[in-house]
Amino acid sequence: MQKIEGNVWNFGKDIDTDLIIAARYLNTSVPEVLAKHVMEDADPDFVTKMSPGDIIVAGENFGCGSSREHAPIALKAAGISAIIAPTFARIFYRNAFNMGLPIFELKESAEIKEGDVVSIDMQEGTISNKSNGKVYSFTPIPEFMQKLLHAGGLMSFAKDEIAS
């Protein structure tokens, strides 16, 4: 998973976990069921408009609110390939990596508009906006968190570690 490319969907700041996946759907942890309702309260048509591989670009404090792991599970299962925001709630940050959902801290995220196409190069540490030609450097991802992403999440990482 060295490069990620997709179309951008914008959301504002302080997108909490209840907007990502509403509490009324938490009676299941089946990823495919959660995926059908991701971002439903922020944009009721989001799941029908987005395509697998798309990228969410948001404002500050993405993933605030309760510490539910359902939020990154739902985003990943819906096909969101990455999330870019200036900051993430700390619990969401860790849950995203534990679930294998790539997230990138970029202070200039507001410059990336809905409908833009961006390419993320994890090796180079850059996000390229193919729609306007701008290239940004994102906050480096700690090495261990990169290992979690490459393994597909914490559970896969742990299984690989036990097997070796």
Stockholm file with secondary structure:
# STOCKHOLM 1.0

chainA/1-164         MQKIEGNVWNFGKDIDTDLIIAARYLNTSVPEVLAKHVMEDADPDFVTKMSPGDIIVAGENFGCGSSREHAPIALKAAGISAIIAPTFARIFYRNAFNMGLPIFELKESAEIKEGDVVSIDMQEGTISNKSNGKVYSFTPIPEFMQKLLHAGGLMSFAKDEIAS
#=GR chainA/1-164 SS CCEEEEEEEECCSCCBHHHHSCGGGTTCCCHHHHHTTTTTTTCTTHHHHCCTTCEEECCTTBTBSSCCTHHHHHHHHHTCCEEEESCBCHHHHHHHHHHTCCEEECTTGGGSCTTCEEEEETTTTEEEETTTCCEEECCCCCHHHHHHHHHTSHHHHHHHHHHC
#=GC SS_cons         CCEEEEEEEECCSCCBHHHHSCGGGTTCCCHHHHHTTTTTTTCTTHHHHCCTTCEEECCTTBTBSSCCTHHHHHHHHHTCCEEEESCBCHHHHHHHHHHTCCEEECTTGGGSCTTCEEEEETTTTEEEETTTCCEEECCCCCHHHHHHHHHTSHHHHHHHHHHC
//
